[in-house]
Amino acid sequence: MTPFREKLEKGALDELSFYFAPQVVLLTALELGIFSAIAGGAKSVSSIASATDCSTRGMRMVMNCLTAMGLLDKENEIYDLNHLSRKYLLPSNEEYIGHLFMYSGQLVKLWLTLPEAVRTGRPTLSLFTEEEREGLNVAIADALFQVHRGYAWRLVDVLENHSSILAEHSAISKILDVAAGSAVWSLPFALKYKDAKVTATDFVPVLEAARKYARQFGVENQYRFIGADIRETEFGRDEYDLALLGHICHSEGAHWSQRLIGKCFHALRKNGRLLIMDYIPDEERKSDILPLLLAINALLGTEEGETFTFSQYKLWLLNAGFQKVQTIPINGHSPVIVGLKG
């Protein structure tokens, strides 16, 4: 039974109606600097309110919600960070993911247009200005670095020890990162294979995030950045040992995803591998809510976007010419799909 159904069975319709609220509470805490204020020594409601120039009444309510959400500890009216908030919600921490929530207001604004998108089958992101859309894309690419970082680094270790993937052909000299975003999926490979060269392609503004992180990790000299529309550019022939499609297929839709897979196939050398990272729904699309929500997000923001099952990806990969298709679990939300070019 899904959590939503459990709530309905218990008659908790009032609680369901507030499912949007925790995100707004977290956004508020980040904007007001509550976590930083606590880390700086403010522990009581009055001291935190003073440090953030807020009312004690409002602060008490927000702090209690953050505690109930599992983001703060509370004892005798004294609040403190716990391991989650200290690790992920302090801007001074390198694993900070607050950027992911800082555009929550825009995201809520977009989702409120869902009735119109469902009626027309067309994205409503067009209601935003071009400047807003570009800013949102750059912010998301940057914010998702921390979200995907743990999975990406773990993926390299898993693949190295998986005999059917990389162990037999561990010499990786050229990597193609399609729709690179922050380059989060190619960076650990660049760090692992010091002599490897990475071609990262994406829209020019988005590639700034990739440049930033490549510079931060000391591998910028291994990268070639190509600012281009991935639908229009070709990736070459028999050139790469590894190609990466990281969380792009759900934005591109079935037609363009198959085109990307085909172009990656041609760009790979013999025994080359294509890795696809994305949110993959269950085959019947009825139990795993996050990939289904991401499908709606794609409806709101793209002309053809959707999330796809493993069976769909497997068919596309085999049709493109890949000899073998399998999934590799990496303790992430969805397994990684691997296609082998024979």
Buried (B, 14 or more C-beta within 10 A) or exposed (E): EEEEEEBEEEEEEEEEEEEEEBBBBBBBBBBBBBBBBBBEEBBBBEBBBBBBEBEBEEBBEBBBBBBEBEBBBBEEEEBBBBEEBBBBBBEEBEEBBBBBBBBBEBBEBBBEBBEEBEEEEBBBBEEBEEEBBBBBBBBBBBBBBBBBBBBBBBBBEBBEEBEEBBEEBEEBEBBBBBBBBBBBBBBBBBBBBEEBBBBBBBBEEBBBBBBBBBEEBEBBEBBEBBBBEBEEEEBBEEBBBBBBBBBBBBBBBBEBBBBBBBBBBBBBBEEBBBBBBBBBBEEEEEEBEEBBEBBBBBBBBBBBBBBBBBEBBBBBBEEBBBEEBBBBEBEBBBBBBBBBBE
